[in-house]
């Protein structure tokens, strides 16, 4: 039986990876990756990741790419692909655009990529969590894994939100510690909603664990520490209200005063 081919990174992928990693390398971040042995060396798989910063995808994709030679393709908002600056490179790098309200097209593209043996990265919260607690998960990651018959790899990243998160940053973060943890692959068997809830619960436990073991601790009152742990981040209720206001503005034209 022949080995399953591992899709290689294109030149465009290498260029985007170098660009994305520039602030990480320049500031000498200390990224610890745990459980990398759980990432499949070949074949399609879906990595699901928490979303607390603008760069947590890159901290989680770093070790599979640099140490295992596995490029991680991301499902990203379609507006990035329309950018004249990075849009062509995003497509050439093999990332997948997601148009709001057109999830079926993105799902079909993701399933096709998984069947080719790609390793996809999905942020099931779909937006950065202002509270740094897990938001509700969409079931798309499980749906695509079920349709392509591939496993799901739960992963969490903690620390990069101190550099740049929603409404705050970017900041100078010299030698910032970041802790990334990968869990054993999960076969997405069963009802997609039930499997999604089970994965979310597992990731909540993983996130709590890496928070407690974080190198810099959890300083009381720190803006990057969740409220339940004594920090000054918004509570989940405050975060939900902030997101509710944001969602209410999606799809409607901005008033002149909002553009200022």
Backbone bond lengths (Angstrom), bond angles and torsions (degrees), N, CA, C in turn:
res aa  C-N    CA-C-N  psi(-1)  N-CA   C-N-CA  omega(-1)  CA-C   N-CA-C  phi
1 X - - - 1.464 - - 1.534 109.12 -
2 X 1.315 117.39 127.77 1.466 121.18 -177.37 1.516 111.16 -74.81
3 X 1.324 116.33 149.41 1.461 121.23 179.70 1.525 110.31 -70.28
4 X 1.331 114.76 150.32 1.459 120.21 178.00 1.520 108.99 -74.25
5 X 1.319 116.23 129.62 1.462 120.34 -179.36 1.528 110.35 -68.64
6 X 1.324 115.80 143.48 1.462 121.63 175.98 1.522 107.88 -104.15
7 X 1.335 118.49 115.71 1.473 119.90 178.96 1.522 110.65 -56.27
8 X 1.328 115.77 137.48 1.447 121.05 -177.59 1.521 111.49 -94.17
9 X 1.310 115.27 158.34 1.463 120.55 176.57 1.519 109.61 -76.09
10 X 1.311 116.11 132.74 1.459 120.74 175.83 1.529 109.39 -78.65
11 X 1.334 115.05 169.90 1.465 119.62 175.73 1.525 110.24 -58.54
12 X 1.333 116.48 -40.24 1.467 120.11 178.86 1.522 111.06 -61.99
13 X 1.330 116.28 -38.94 1.473 119.04 178.41 1.528 109.70 -63.22
14 X 1.331 116.38 -44.58 1.466 119.77 178.84 1.533 110.84 -59.82
15 X 1.324 116.76 -41.37 1.461 120.28 -179.28 1.525 110.99 -64.92
16 X 1.344 116.64 -45.88 1.466 120.11 179.15 1.528 110.77 -64.14
17 X 1.324 116.47 -40.19 1.463 119.65 -179.92 1.524 110.91 -62.72
18 X 1.313 116.63 -43.24 1.469 120.09 178.51 1.523 111.12 -63.35
19 X 1.330 116.65 -41.61 1.458 120.76 179.04 1.525 110.96 -63.31
20 X 1.343 115.80 -46.38 1.463 119.90 -177.99 1.518 112.09 -66.71
21 X 1.328 116.90 -32.48 1.454 120.26 -176.35 1.527 113.35 -86.69
22 X 1.326 117.42 -5.39 1.467 119.92 -176.95 1.524 113.02 -55.35
23 X 1.356 120.23 -49.75 1.471 117.93 179.34 1.516 112.88 -65.14
24 X 1.319 117.77 -27.71 1.460 121.52 179.27 1.523 110.10 -70.36
25 X 1.324 115.91 -48.09 1.461 120.25 179.08 1.524 111.31 -67.60
26 X 1.336 116.30 -43.30 1.465 120.53 -176.06 1.520 111.78 -62.63
27 X 1.323 116.97 -33.17 1.468 120.84 -177.73 1.533 112.87 -97.51
28 X 1.335 114.95 6.01 1.473 120.89 175.40 1.531 112.48 56.03
29 X 1.314 116.65 46.62 1.460 119.21 178.42 1.525 110.37 -60.46
30 X 1.316 115.75 147.50 1.457 121.89 177.29 1.530 107.89 -105.20
31 X 1.325 115.91 95.09 1.466 121.20 -176.10 1.524 109.17 -99.40
32 X 1.317 116.11 118.51 1.465 122.15 175.78 1.530 108.07 -103.12
33 X 1.321 116.70 125.93 1.466 122.23 179.77 1.520 109.13 -112.96
34 X 1.316 116.03 122.39 1.457 122.17 -179.29 1.534 109.68 -112.41
35 X 1.324 116.06 141.41 1.459 120.15 174.89 1.516 114.33 79.65
36 X 1.328 117.61 20.60 1.462 119.36 -179.03 1.527 111.39 -61.24
37 X 1.329 116.28 -22.70 1.468 119.46 178.17 1.534 112.27 -64.75
38 X 1.327 116.69 -15.18 1.462 120.07 179.00 1.525 113.40 -83.54
39 X 1.329 117.13 -12.86 1.463 120.28 179.62 1.527 108.61 -77.54
40 X 1.337 118.74 122.48 1.467 120.31 -179.58 1.529 111.66 -58.00
41 X 1.327 116.12 136.91 1.467 120.71 -179.29 1.522 112.14 -76.43
42 X 1.315 117.12 -20.90 1.457 120.70 -179.51 1.517 108.94 -153.27
43 X 1.342 115.62 167.39 1.455 120.67 179.38 1.514 112.08 82.92
44 X 1.319 115.64 158.06 1.450 120.86 -179.86 1.522 112.60 -65.69
45 X 1.318 116.50 146.19 1.465 122.69 176.34 1.520 108.26 -162.21
46 X 1.326 116.13 156.69 1.470 122.75 179.33 1.518 108.59 -117.20
47 X 1.314 117.03 120.40 1.459 121.37 172.35 1.521 108.77 -93.44
48 X 1.330 117.34 122.46 1.462 120.97 175.40 1.525 107.91 -103.68
49 X 1.331 115.76 135.28 1.458 121.61 -169.68 1.516 110.66 -136.57
50 X 1.328 116.03 144.79 1.465 120.01 173.92 1.526 109.76 -69.71
51 X 1.342 116.26 159.85 1.467 120.42 -173.71 1.524 109.58 -128.51
52 X 1.335 116.41 95.45 1.462 120.33 -178.94 1.526 112.61 -117.93
53 X 1.352 117.29 -8.37 1.457 119.47 -178.28 1.524 110.07 -148.77
54 X 1.339 114.86 175.09 1.457 119.66 177.70 1.534 112.12 -79.98
55 X 1.318 117.99 -7.62 1.460 119.89 -175.72 1.521 113.43 -126.55
56 X 1.338 119.67 8.06 1.462 118.49 -176.33 1.529 112.50 -66.43
57 X 1.349 117.07 -26.82 1.465 117.49 174.74 1.533 110.40 -59.82
58 X 1.323 116.78 -40.36 1.458 120.03 -176.12 1.528 111.64 -71.91
59 X 1.336 117.34 -34.03 1.461 118.40 177.60 1.527 110.61 -68.04
60 X 1.342 117.15 -33.76 1.462 120.36 -179.68 1.527 112.12 -80.85
61 X 1.344 117.37 -30.05 1.466 120.92 -179.36 1.525 112.10 -81.87
62 X 1.332 116.48 -14.98 1.468 121.60 -173.38 1.526 112.45 -60.84
63 X 1.334 118.57 -53.20 1.468 120.75 -175.14 1.532 112.49 -67.67
64 X 1.345 120.12 -45.02 1.469 117.91 176.62 1.524 112.91 -57.38
65 X 1.337 117.05 -36.90 1.460 120.38 -178.56 1.526 111.64 -75.15
66 X 1.327 116.90 -51.06 1.465 120.20 -173.69 1.526 112.85 -75.86
67 X 1.332 117.45 -34.96 1.463 119.91 -174.71 1.523 114.11 -99.07
68 X 1.337 116.95 -28.26 1.463 120.29 -178.25 1.521 113.02 -110.58
69 X 1.327 116.58 -8.75 1.453 119.55 -177.67 1.507 113.96 70.98
70 X 1.348 116.44 24.23 1.465 120.57 -178.58 1.526 109.91 -107.20
71 X 1.326 118.30 104.74 1.466 118.88 173.70 1.518 110.13 -65.65
72 X 1.323 116.51 138.96 1.465 121.57 178.69 1.519 107.59 -104.51
73 X 1.313 116.32 118.50 1.461 121.14 178.23 1.526 108.34 -89.50
74 X 1.317 116.45 136.29 1.459 120.09 -176.76 1.526 110.76 -108.75
75 X 1.320 115.98 144.81 1.455 122.04 168.42 1.521 105.94 -87.78
76 X 1.324 116.71 113.05 1.461 121.61 -173.10 1.520 110.48 -124.76
77 X 1.333 115.82 157.65 1.450 119.79 -178.55 1.522 110.64 -60.63
78 X 1.335 114.75 141.34 1.459 121.26 -171.49 1.527 112.80 -62.43
79 X 1.340 117.54 -25.37 1.462 119.75 -178.15 1.521 111.61 -60.45
80 X 1.337 118.09 -29.86 1.462 120.80 178.09 1.526 111.05 -65.45
81 X 1.324 115.99 -33.80 1.462 120.18 -177.94 1.530 111.46 -77.35
82 X 1.344 116.10 -16.71 1.464 119.35 177.08 1.527 112.13 -88.90
83 X 1.320 116.08 -6.14 1.463 120.54 178.89 1.527 109.81 -68.60
84 X 1.324 116.23 130.92 1.467 119.90 176.94 1.519 111.52 -65.70
85 X 1.333 115.85 -27.00 1.457 120.18 -175.94 1.522 112.08 -75.71
86 X 1.350 116.78 -50.99 1.464 118.69 -174.02 1.519 113.85 -118.56
87 X 1.349 118.26 -8.00 1.454 120.75 -176.93 1.523 114.17 -54.90
88 X 1.340 118.74 -53.44 1.465 119.58 179.91 1.529 113.03 -59.06
89 X 1.332 116.31 -37.24 1.457 119.82 -179.65 1.523 110.81 -70.64
90 X 1.339 117.51 -37.11 1.463 121.08 177.04 1.525 110.46 -58.15
91 X 1.315 115.79 -45.42 1.472 119.57 -179.83 1.526 110.77 -67.08
92 X 1.324 116.24 -44.88 1.463 119.73 -178.98 1.528 111.75 -64.08
93 X 1.344 116.45 -26.92 1.466 120.85 179.11 1.522 112.30 -78.98
94 X 1.339 117.27 -7.40 1.455 120.22 176.51 1.511 115.03 89.96
95 X 1.341 118.04 9.82 1.455 119.91 176.48 1.530 109.87 -74.76
96 X 1.319 116.92 162.79 1.464 121.51 -169.92 1.523 109.91 -119.03
97 X 1.339 118.38 122.31 1.469 120.59 179.66 1.525 112.03 -76.37
98 X 1.327 115.27 142.90 1.462 121.55 176.02 1.521 107.77 -120.76
99 X 1.300 116.13 113.44 1.464 122.03 178.88 1.517 108.22 -90.55
100 X 1.341 116.37 128.98 1.454 119.55 179.29 1.532 109.77 -58.47
101 X 1.327 116.28 127.04 1.456 120.73 -179.75 1.513 113.93 87.03
102 X 1.339 118.06 0.50 1.463 121.28 -179.81 1.529 109.23 -129.67
103 X 1.320 116.04 49.83 1.456 120.99 -175.44 1.520 114.26 -65.42
104 X 1.327 117.31 -26.80 1.463 119.21 -178.16 1.517 112.07 -63.54
105 X 1.328 116.64 -40.19 1.462 119.89 179.28 1.519 110.75 -63.84
106 X 1.329 116.86 -42.54 1.459 120.61 178.87 1.527 110.80 -65.60
107 X 1.338 116.40 -39.09 1.463 120.35 179.16 1.527 110.36 -62.81
108 X 1.329 116.41 -44.18 1.465 119.91 179.97 1.523 111.05 -63.11
109 X 1.341 117.20 -41.65 1.462 120.75 179.04 1.528 110.79 -65.67
110 X 1.333 116.39 -39.21 1.458 120.45 179.80 1.525 111.27 -66.03
111 X 1.319 117.10 -43.80 1.463 120.88 179.48 1.522 110.60 -62.07
112 X 1.336 116.93 -42.07 1.466 120.35 178.28 1.527 110.81 -61.71
113 X 1.354 116.71 -40.86 1.462 120.48 179.17 1.529 110.81 -65.55
114 X 1.317 117.17 -41.18 1.468 120.70 179.62 1.523 110.76 -64.09
115 X 1.315 116.29 -39.11 1.467 119.11 179.22 1.525 111.88 -68.61
116 X 1.327 117.44 -20.68 1.471 121.07 174.51 1.530 111.22 -82.60
117 X 1.338 116.52 -5.12 1.459 120.17 179.33 1.508 115.08 98.65
118 X 1.338 117.90 13.03 1.462 121.12 -178.33 1.527 111.30 -74.42
119 X 1.336 114.51 155.18 1.468 123.18 174.20 1.528 106.44 -106.34
120 X 1.328 117.46 109.93 1.457 122.16 -175.15 1.523 111.16 -99.80
121 X 1.328 116.05 144.07 1.460 122.12 173.90 1.513 109.97 -108.66
122 X 1.323 116.78 127.41 1.460 122.32 -177.36 1.524 109.30 -127.02
123 X 1.333 116.05 135.96 1.464 123.06 176.07 1.526 106.67 -106.18
124 X 1.330 118.58 91.15 1.464 120.84 -170.47 1.529 114.93 -67.95
125 X 1.347 117.46 -13.68 1.467 119.02 174.89 1.522 111.22 -76.33
126 X 1.330 116.63 -21.41 1.466 126.05 176.06 1.527 115.01 69.93
127 X 1.300 118.34 -11.49 1.460 121.35 175.27 1.526 108.17 -150.84
128 X 1.325 116.57 159.25 1.461 120.48 -179.79 1.526 109.92 -66.89
129 X 1.306 115.75 135.37 1.462 121.02 178.43 1.532 110.36 -82.39
130 X 1.331 118.65 113.59 1.469 120.47 -179.66 1.524 113.29 -63.64
131 X 1.346 116.71 -25.02 1.471 120.08 -178.50 1.524 112.22 -89.19
132 X 1.348 116.97 -10.83 1.467 124.51 -174.88 1.520 112.27 66.99
133 X 1.340 116.34 11.19 1.461 122.53 168.07 1.523 107.39 -95.21
134 X 1.335 117.60 158.21 1.452 119.90 179.43 1.526 110.94 -66.30
135 X 1.321 115.81 131.56 1.459 121.87 171.61 1.528 108.56 -82.97
136 X 1.333 118.35 170.56 1.467 119.28 172.98 1.523 110.78 -57.82
137 X 1.331 116.51 145.17 1.454 122.52 -178.97 1.523 110.92 -95.41
138 X 1.329 116.59 138.12 1.447 121.15 166.06 1.528 107.91 -78.25
139 X 1.319 116.82 156.37 1.468 120.50 -173.90 1.523 113.64 -94.08
140 X 1.330 118.15 5.99 1.458 120.71 -175.85 1.512 114.44 -57.80
141 X 1.342 117.71 -39.09 1.464 120.32 -178.76 1.519 111.17 -61.77
142 X 1.321 115.98 -43.50 1.463 120.01 179.46 1.524 110.42 -68.82
143 X 1.317 117.10 -40.26 1.468 120.37 179.47 1.531 111.18 -59.42
144 X 1.327 116.71 -46.39 1.463 118.82 -178.12 1.519 110.98 -68.10
145 X 1.340 117.00 -37.34 1.464 120.28 178.33 1.528 110.49 -64.92
146 X 1.325 117.24 -40.95 1.463 120.56 178.59 1.521 111.08 -64.20
147 X 1.323 116.63 -44.99 1.463 120.01 -177.10 1.523 111.82 -66.89
148 X 1.340 116.64 -36.21 1.462 120.55 179.83 1.525 112.56 -88.20
149 X 1.338 117.01 -7.80 1.460 123.04 -178.72 1.526 111.31 58.85
150 X 1.334 114.97 54.77 1.467 121.33 178.95 1.527 108.53 -130.39
151 X 1.324 118.55 162.38 1.465 121.23 -179.95 1.529 112.79 -82.22
152 X 1.335 113.80 164.58 1.458 122.91 174.53 1.526 108.20 -110.59
153 X 1.330 116.50 132.81 1.468 121.68 178.32 1.527 108.34 -109.55
154 X 1.341 118.60 105.19 1.474 119.85 175.85 1.525 110.47 -69.32
155 X 1.343 116.10 139.30 1.462 120.68 179.20 1.527 109.23 -146.83
156 X 1.313 115.86 150.20 1.464 120.92 174.91 1.520 109.05 -134.26
157 X 1.321 115.43 148.73 1.462 122.42 177.35 1.523 107.82 -131.83
158 X 1.314 116.20 137.50 1.467 120.47 -177.30 1.527 110.02 -138.84
159 X 1.325 116.21 128.91 1.456 121.34 175.20 1.512 113.74 127.19
160 X 1.330 118.44 -33.47 1.468 119.94 -175.23 1.522 112.39 -69.21
161 X 1.344 117.82 -17.42 1.474 120.22 178.10 1.529 111.42 -68.15
162 X 1.313 116.94 -15.92 1.470 119.67 176.00 1.529 110.68 -70.83
163 X 1.322 116.05 -22.71 1.461 121.57 177.31 1.524 111.68 -82.81
164 X 1.360 116.14 -49.60 1.468 117.82 -173.77 1.523 109.23 -161.98
165 X 1.321 115.09 114.77 1.455 120.17 177.52 1.515 109.04 -136.70
166 X 1.294 117.25 -179.65 1.453 121.31 -176.69 1.527 110.59 -61.79
167 X 1.320 116.64 123.41 1.457 121.83 178.10 1.514 115.12 77.03
168 X 1.329 118.20 8.31 1.459 119.50 -175.89 1.526 110.26 -155.19
169 X 1.311 117.54 121.56 1.460 121.39 175.58 1.513 111.73 105.40
170 X 1.336 115.92 -177.53 1.465 127.19 5.99 1.526 113.59 -75.65
171 X 1.341 114.90 153.18 1.457 123.18 -179.81 1.524 109.61 -119.16
172 X 1.317 116.09 155.64 1.457 120.70 169.55 1.525 107.73 -71.86
173 X 1.334 116.93 122.56 1.469 120.79 -175.55 1.528 108.88 -133.13
174 X 1.306 116.74 70.42 1.460 122.71 -177.43 1.526 110.63 -64.21
175 X 1.343 115.74 127.96 1.464 123.17 179.30 1.529 112.35 54.53
176 X 1.303 115.62 41.59 1.461 121.35 179.98 1.528 110.51 -66.00
177 X 1.331 118.07 127.00 1.462 118.83 173.69 1.523 111.39 -78.45
178 X 1.324 116.50 134.77 1.461 123.25 175.86 1.527 106.91 -132.31
179 X 1.320 115.77 131.71 1.460 120.63 -179.81 1.524 109.14 -115.69
180 X 1.337 115.75 122.90 1.461 122.44 179.70 1.524 108.10 -118.18
181 X 1.330 115.71 136.48 1.461 119.47 -179.62 1.524 109.68 -133.07
182 X 1.328 116.04 132.50 1.462 123.13 177.02 1.529 108.38 -110.51
183 X 1.327 116.59 139.11 1.459 121.46 179.79 1.531 109.77 -105.54
184 X 1.320 117.59 163.85 1.467 119.75 177.64 1.526 111.66 -58.01
185 X 1.330 117.05 147.34 1.472 120.25 179.77 1.519 111.69 -59.41
186 X 1.320 114.22 145.23 1.467 122.19 -179.94 1.520 108.54 -113.64
187 X 1.325 117.03 129.49 1.451 119.89 172.56 1.532 107.76 -78.62
188 X 1.316 118.46 123.50 1.473 121.15 -174.45 1.520 112.73 -82.62
189 X 1.320 116.39 56.19 1.459 120.38 -177.82 1.521 110.35 -86.81
190 X 1.327 116.06 133.92 1.450 120.71 177.48 1.515 112.57 114.23
191 X 1.316 115.60 -173.24 1.462 121.69 179.26 1.527 109.76 -59.84
192 X 1.343 116.89 133.01 1.465 119.79 -173.28 1.526 112.70 -62.78
193 X 1.345 116.83 -34.38 1.466 119.24 179.25 1.523 110.98 -67.66
194 X 1.328 116.18 -40.57 1.462 120.68 179.92 1.524 110.92 -67.05
195 X 1.328 116.74 -43.12 1.464 120.56 179.59 1.531 109.93 -64.91
196 X 1.335 117.19 -41.66 1.467 120.94 178.54 1.522 110.92 -60.49
197 X 1.340 116.88 -44.03 1.461 120.88 179.35 1.523 111.13 -63.72
198 X 1.317 116.52 -38.22 1.466 120.27 179.63 1.526 111.08 -66.41
199 X 1.332 117.21 -42.15 1.460 120.97 178.82 1.526 110.42 -65.88
200 X 1.336 116.58 -40.93 1.465 119.61 178.79 1.530 110.93 -61.75
201 X 1.327 116.82 -42.63 1.464 119.94 179.31 1.531 110.80 -62.90
202 X 1.324 116.41 -40.47 1.466 120.15 176.99 1.518 110.83 -62.78
203 X 1.326 117.31 -43.10 1.460 120.51 -179.29 1.518 112.05 -68.58
204 X 1.332 117.37 -31.15 1.467 119.97 175.76 1.527 109.97 -63.40
205 X 1.332 117.01 -40.97 1.462 120.77 177.53 1.532 110.50 -66.28
206 X 1.325 116.48 -41.29 1.466 120.68 178.73 1.523 111.01 -62.89
207 X 1.326 116.32 -42.63 1.461 120.52 -178.95 1.527 110.59 -64.80
208 X 1.343 116.40 -42.93 1.465 120.01 178.04 1.522 110.65 -60.39
209 X 1.328 116.52 -37.61 1.468 120.67 -179.14 1.528 111.09 -67.32
210 X 1.338 117.93 -47.25 1.472 119.25 -177.77 1.523 110.91 -69.62
211 X 1.326 117.72 -29.86 1.463 119.78 176.01 1.520 110.65 -64.14
212 X 1.314 117.36 -43.57 1.459 121.04 -178.29 1.530 111.92 -69.30
213 X 1.322 117.24 -25.15 1.471 120.52 -177.85 1.526 112.55 -102.25
214 X 1.316 117.62 9.49 1.459 121.80 -176.75 1.529 110.80 -64.81
215 X 1.324 117.16 138.28 1.469 122.33 -173.80 1.520 113.52 -55.59
216 X 1.338 117.26 -41.04 1.461 120.67 -176.65 1.520 112.92 -89.28
217 X 1.316 117.10 8.10 1.451 120.11 179.43 1.520 112.64 69.86
218 X 1.327 115.41 -156.65 1.463 122.16 -179.72 1.532 107.71 -133.96
219 X 1.340 117.91 77.32 1.469 120.77 -175.21 1.527 112.58 -59.29
220 X 1.329 116.85 133.84 1.461 121.55 178.77 1.523 110.33 -59.98
221 X 1.325 115.96 132.42 1.458 121.46 176.52 1.513 115.27 82.51
222 X 1.335 118.17 -3.72 1.467 120.57 -178.21 1.533 109.87 -65.78
223 X 1.327 116.13 140.45 1.465 120.87 -177.37 1.520 112.17 -65.45
224 X 1.338 117.48 -22.31 1.466 121.27 -175.87 1.529 112.98 -97.84
225 X 1.313 116.92 4.21 1.469 121.51 179.55 1.523 109.28 -102.85
226 X 1.346 118.34 132.15 1.465 120.82 -179.96 1.527 112.20 -57.58
227 X 1.326 115.77 150.05 1.467 121.02 -177.67 1.518 111.83 -59.18
228 X 1.332 117.92 -37.74 1.471 119.76 -177.92 1.523 112.38 -66.80
229 X 1.345 116.73 -16.61 1.460 121.24 179.12 1.522 111.89 -104.69
230 X 1.343 116.44 13.20 1.451 121.01 175.56 1.515 115.22 94.72
231 X 1.329 117.31 6.39 1.455 120.39 179.79 1.516 112.29 -88.70
232 X 1.340 115.33 179.71 1.465 120.10 -178.69 1.522 112.67 -105.31
233 X 1.337 117.41 14.53 1.465 120.28 173.95 1.528 108.81 -64.07
234 X 1.330 118.00 155.59 1.467 119.99 177.32 1.530 111.37 -57.61
235 X 1.319 116.07 146.94 1.451 119.57 173.11 1.527 108.98 -68.82
236 X 1.335 119.03 162.25 1.468 119.71 176.19 1.525 112.82 -55.45
237 X 1.334 117.09 -34.72 1.465 120.30 179.69 1.535 110.48 -68.85
238 X 1.324 116.46 -43.10 1.467 120.46 177.76 1.529 110.56 -65.54
239 X 1.316 115.51 -38.69 1.460 119.63 178.86 1.523 111.14 -65.06
240 X 1.320 116.71 -41.04 1.466 119.92 179.68 1.518 111.09 -64.78
241 X 1.306 117.63 -38.15 1.466 120.12 177.88 1.526 110.07 -65.75
242 X 1.313 117.14 -40.11 1.462 120.39 177.50 1.529 110.42 -62.26
243 X 1.331 116.80 -43.45 1.462 120.53 179.72 1.517 111.44 -69.35
244 X 1.339 116.97 -34.16 1.467 119.85 177.94 1.518 110.44 -61.87
245 X 1.342 116.71 -42.73 1.460 119.67 177.81 1.519 111.34 -64.60
246 X 1.328 115.71 -37.49 1.456 119.68 178.90 1.528 110.52 -65.11
247 X 1.334 116.32 -46.56 1.464 119.88 -178.92 1.512 111.84 -62.51
248 X 1.320 116.81 -33.61 1.466 119.85 -178.36 1.520 111.44 -65.08
249 X 1.337 116.59 -21.73 1.455 120.19 179.59 1.514 114.02 -91.60
250 X 1.360 117.41 -10.99 1.460 120.12 179.83 1.522 109.98 -66.21
251 X 1.285 116.54 132.99 1.453 120.95 173.54 1.508 115.36 86.12
252 X 1.362 118.41 -2.60 1.460 118.90 176.98 1.515 109.50 -112.80
253 X 1.316 118.36 149.53 1.470 120.20 179.13 1.525 111.12 -63.67
254 X 1.315 115.78 144.79 1.464 119.12 176.88 1.517 110.33 -76.33
255 X 1.336 114.87 142.09 1.463 119.65 172.62 1.526 107.92 -77.65
256 X 1.335 116.87 156.67 1.476 119.83 -177.76 1.512 113.01 -53.49
257 X 1.346 116.90 -39.30 1.462 118.43 -176.48 1.533 111.31 -70.28
258 X 1.369 117.76 -21.92 1.462 120.07 179.90 1.518 110.95 -79.40
259 X 1.341 116.74 -23.55 1.438 120.06 -178.90 1.526 112.47 -81.30
260 X 1.324 115.86 -18.10 1.474 119.84 -176.49 1.517 110.88 -69.98
